[in-house]
């Protein structure tokens, strides 16, 4: 009987904590978009725009997404309104402007970050073909009826090199994010790349450019981390607990040091 009485409080505590965790879970706008697109066999969701706003006493983080689907073999695109996202989700996707952050191909969903269209349309003989340039290099070209996809995917002015694409297919596809690399060491895709600037020039005009946005992100991360340390210290002193030398466990898309 004593053993049962001891087990019951532990079991109740476990059930309470589980219920609390479930109540705290909130789906991101991306999850809601994926749910709404459930009937689509193929789609691409691109992070089209980002915004950080300083309000009195709080910060606001927002995303816009571009959704590409097919209707009767004709590409369709839609750009969402601004959607509020959590601080953590915002920083997880800080590098992903213009990137595909979710896709479905033949009914199979992926949330592995990739250059736009790489998971389905680029390299797919249904939509285009590899052509050889005068210098002997091979590049991707969409068929005439799908030529508009270059603009939809933000790939106008981008030379999709065959070797680079197959590096993605062989070593990254479905497993880890791929940003490519330019000869000068910069990423070929994403927020801090030439492709990102071509995909949505308004973002860079509004924020003052990639370097200014990066500085703002770094400043926000530092401020958020300092706020977390202050809160942790306040809670520790009010409860009379012994000071700890460890840092607060707050994640902003991974506890990485910023560039």
Secondary structure, DSSP 8 states (H G I E B T S, - for coil): -HHHHHHHHHHHHHHHHHHHHHHH----HHHHHHHHTTT-SSEEEEEEEEEEEEETTEEEEEEEEEEEEEETTEEEEEE---EE--HHHHHHTTT-TTEEEEEEETTEEE---EETTTTTTTT-TTTEEEEE-TTS-EEEEE-GGGTHHHHHTT-TT---BHHHHHHHHHHTTTTS------TTS--SSSTTSHHHHHH-HHHHHHHT-HHHHHHHHHHHHHHHHHHHHHHHHHHHHHTT-----S-----SSSS----
